[in-house]
Every structure is written in structure tokens, then in C-alpha cells.
Amino acid sequence: MRDRRRLGWRDFIIVLLSGAVAVMGTFAYFAYSLPLPDGFGEAPDRPSMLLKAENDEVFASRGAFRGEWLAAEELPEQLRQAVVAAEDRRFYLHSGIDLRGIGRAVAANVEAGEIRQGGSTITQQLAKTYFLEPDRTIKRKVQDMMLALWLENRLAKDDILANYLNSVYFGAGAYGVDAAAWRYFRKSARSLSLSESAMLAGLIRAPSRYSPVKDLETAQARAAMVLGLMLGEGYIGEDEAQAARAEPAVLAIAPDAHPGWNYLADWVEQDSHRLLGPMAADLSVQTTLVPEIQNLAEDTIARWSGILGTGEEAVETALVAMTLDGAVVAMVGGRNYRESQFNRATQAKRQPGSAFKLFVYLAALDAGFRPDSLAVDEPIEVDGWKPRNASGEFRGQVTLRTAFAESINTVAVKLTEHIGREKVIGVARVLGITSNLQPTPSLALGSFETTLLELTGAYAAIAADVKRVEPYVIREIRGRGRTLYEYRSPAGGDRGTIPWKRDAMVNMLMAAVQTGTGRASAFGRPSAGKTGTSEDNRDGWFIGFTGDLVVGVWAGRDDNKPVEGLQGGGIPARIWRDFMTAVYAAPGADGKEPFVADAATKHVPVSAGDGNDPLSLKDLGDVIRQLFE
């Protein structure tokens, strides 16, 4: 028995020593694998973009935004106190690891039956944020504790807190307190008030849940809680707390109440990269977006989306509106950005159908034809292909004006074959169509694919009477305290009147609205446009313009399946009419005249008649010319 007892004690000692060696080995391994702290205290390279509308309203941000890297003495004392009270009230007492805090968190979690509190100190959070991956493992936890001790041994408390505030995430793409101050309040962190400091301190634990751009009231309630913690720690008095609660922080930017604006914001981000290439600087991008018109566009699409079904059978719609020089003032890329970020105005390539006939008839006019020239609508065959009219009938002799207005397919094909397919392609290229155009017999009927933005830009060239309109959305990009890019209108011949039969083309476009397939688009003011319907009713289009705006509308299914009853003269034309009616009914700067915004964001009174006069080419031409005088 004695031998066995002595053997047991020996085993116990061996196990104990082995365990100690294992623990020491584990700590040695963790210490060996700690990341090197080179470059600590330097601002990470996180370029970002703030996107502004024409009225200077910040409507979106992209990337990770960072302001200045501020030293401890530059940070307001109440900001530092708010963060300590909210995140680590024993910050100035512990040495990087707060055993009391860990014990308190463990007890609270056991009582709750779930993880509700963490015991990490600000120093540990800094170590984790700056040096470690966010995974939750024992190795990572041990490493952040070791790094916390290392930081506390080398930096003063205020410097640790400053580094933490300069690197922590505050939501909305803002990394660091100065970025957050600019993102939410349009000011430097140096100038934060007590209520603003409390709101930012309250964001750190859950920046998404307490985000003021998503729910300002929740963020204000969280800030009030932080004020209570500051009061409890003796950082502020009752009077200060009451005053800050009575006047809570409010945003200097619009809340994220317009998720649909993100379609245009995504395009701005992509175009910025195209214009500047890779950039390390934080950027401020001035766009051509006009919030009033954007809101009307979204409201219109939302109403029609409710009519056009839901789920997998839903018909998607897209709309783009631009001034005559190509400045995009509104864009809707689909019915719901949260469900689908695919922008059907800029990314979807679809067959334009008869909306392509604009180029056919422009080529015909250039070749000597006139709107009142005669053609015969009759059965034809080209290389074994027999085009049909949507009506299934043939009308015999008609004028080109009637053939265009009624979208007669046989006449468009005849004209293309007479003029030459390459000539039609050439006209489309001149007006800005870059899509793959092939000289096939069905070219005249829009059998290739293009985007809504590209096609609308081509119609804008007709409206503006210029060689080409390049749609654009970025007016200026600033970074590093200087202008990096500024939009400039094309010079010389690109903007001047060119020798083409533009007036005759506008005459036919107006006929399409007055008496043709685009009748449903008429809204009581001079307008011109063209419908388009692709094969089997897969796509419906209406592209039209007034003296102020060029607007394109597309409707169809993402899976490219046919939609019964979908025609350009139906849903798209009615969407176009509803949108334009809303735009011209909105009050202008004087509260009386209707308005639309030109490229310089001026409210331009519409002067083309009172809406009761017969639509005429002269009315439309006069208004268009006024914008360029």
C-alpha cells in the first residue's frame, strides 16, 4: 500500500510539472506568434468617398472613411470621458487586463444564460483592432491580453486611448473618431459637443444597431445612456447631463432614408475609379444628382412596381433622367436595392427593339428622304427572313412619318436595306452607341443589346442638336485639399449644331407621341419620343424628351422571359408620363412655376406653352434653344 501511495504522489507531481511545461510552452508559442508592432500609431490607408448631390447634400459614402489622426491633447476631454465611461470605466486603474471586469462579465453572462458582456479593456480592444484578426479563439484572447500588457508598458494611458479612438469603427464606413465626426456632424472631432461625444461613444459597442443614419432616435437614446454613465463616474454634473439630454445630437447629413439612391451611388463609385484609377486619398465627389427629381423617380417606380407583381414573376423597371448636356439628375436601377444591387439602367444589356429605329430614320433623312416621303408597308423577305409588324397587318402606302410613329417594321427594314446596314450602324456610333452592332437583316428592329443609359444618351444628342452627348454623373472630385477632376463640356464641334436633318427627326418623334405608339406618354406639354418592344415582349422601352429633360424607361424580367402584354407603348410609356407629370407639377424656387434642374442646378421655368396649346415642333425647338443661348 505504501509503495502505491508513493507512486501516486510521484505521478501527481509529474502531471503537475507536465502541465506547467505545457502552459509555458503554449504561452511561449503565443508570444512567438504575436504580430510585430511595426508602424503602430500611423493612420492605416483606407481611402473613401463622400458623395454629394447638386445641393451639396451628402447622400452616400463608399469605402472606409478616415479623417485626421489626432493626438491625445487634440481630443476633447468629454469625448475621452464618454468613451471610458461607456467602454472601460476602470481604464485608468488597471494595467491593461481588468480582472474585476472579467469577473463581472462572467457573472453577468452566467446569470443571463448567454454571452451579454465582454471583459475586454480598451487596451485589449486596441490590440485586437490594430494587430489581430477578429476570430474568437483562445489563442487570439491570450494574444490580445499579452499585447495589452505590452502596450501598457510602453504607452501612456491617454496615448492608448487616443490610438484607440483613431482606429475604432464608428459605422457608416467611418474608421476613427475624426472620420465619424465629419461623417455624422460635418465637423472635426476637435469641436465635438458633449451630446455629440456621447453619441459617438455609444456607437462603438454596436455601430450598426445604434447607427444614427438608420435610426436617429435609437442613437439618441443610447447617447442618453452614456450621459448617465458619465454622470455616475463623476465626469459631468446633473445640470450638464440634463442640458445634453434636452438637446441631443442631430445629424448634419440626411439619414439613410433613400436606399434607392445607392444605384446611382454605385455608378459614381465605379466612374470615379475609371476617371482617377487607384487612389489612396479620401475623396469628396460632387455629382449631378438632383434630390427632388430623384425622389419623384423613385416614387414613380415604386408605384408601378406594386402593379407589376412580386416574387420571381415580378417585372423589373429602370429609369434614367438627364439634362440635355447629359448630366444625370436621377436614376433608378430597379424596384428594390436591398434585394438586388444589379443596376438595370447601367448594367443590363437588353434588346431595344423599335427604339433603335431612331438611327434608321436619321440615316434615311441624311440620304435624302423626308418625313412625308412615301413607302409601302407590305410583306418582304431579306436573306430568308420575313419581318412582321406587331399588328400582324400591312397598311400599304404610308408616309415615313406615319411608319415611324406607328413603328411599322417592314418600312424600317426596307429603309435599312436601301441605305445600307453599315450606314445605319455608323449613325448609331456617331450618337454614342458602343454596343456590338452587327450588319444583320434584323439590325433595323434593334436585335442587338444595349443599356438604358447608353440609349438615352443617344436620344439626348437629338434633343440637344449636338454630335454626341456623353452621359455623366460626376461634376467634380476633390481629395488631398485640391481638385483632382472637374467635368468640362466637350469643346468645338461636339457641342455645336451639326449638318443633319435633326428638325425632321424631331418632327417624327413628336408624331410618335401625338398619334403613334407613344400616345400613352403624352402629358400635356411638348414632348417627343419613341417606344421599343423586343421580340416576344421581353423588353419594353420608352425614350423621350422635352425642352429640359431626356428620360429613358425600361421594363422587363431579369431572367429575360417574355412578359405577356409588355410593350413600349404600354407600361414604359405610362411610367414616363407619370414621372414627367410629377416633375413639371413640382413647384420651382419661386413656389409657383414648375421646375426642372439644368446642369447648373438652376430651377428653369418651363415656357413652352401653357399645356393646352397644340404640340408643335416650333414650341419644342424654342425651349431647347433657350437652354443653349
Secondary structure, DSSP 8 states (H G I E B T S, - for coil): -HHHHHHHHHHHHHHHHHHHHHHHHHHHHHHHTS---TTTTS-----EEEEE-TTS-EEEEEE-B------GGGS-HHHHHHHHHHH-TTTTTSSS--HHHHHHHHHHHHHHTS-------HHHHHHHHHHS-S---HHHHHHHHHHHHHHHHHS-HHHHHHHHHHHSB-STTBBSHHHHHHHHHSS-GGG--HHHHHHHHHHSS-TTTT-TTT-HHHHHHHHHHHHHHHHHTTSS-HHHHHHHHHS----SS--S--GGGHHHHHHHHHHHHHHH-S--S-EEEEE---HHHHHHHHHHHHHHHHHS--GGG--EEEEEEEETT-BEEEEE-SS-TTT----TTTT--B--GGGGHHHHHHHHHHTT--TT-EEEE----BTTB----TTS---EEEEHHHHHHTT-HHHHHHHHHHH-HHHHHHHHHHTT--S-----GGGGGT-S-B-HHHHHHHHHHHHHTSS----B-EEEEEETTEEEEE-----GGGTS--SS-HHHHHHHHHHHHHTSTTGGG--SS--EEEEEE-GGG-EEEEEEE-SSEEEEEEEE-TT----TT--TTTHHHHHHHHHHHHHHHSB-TTSSSB--B-TT--B----S--S-S---HHHHHHHHHHTT-
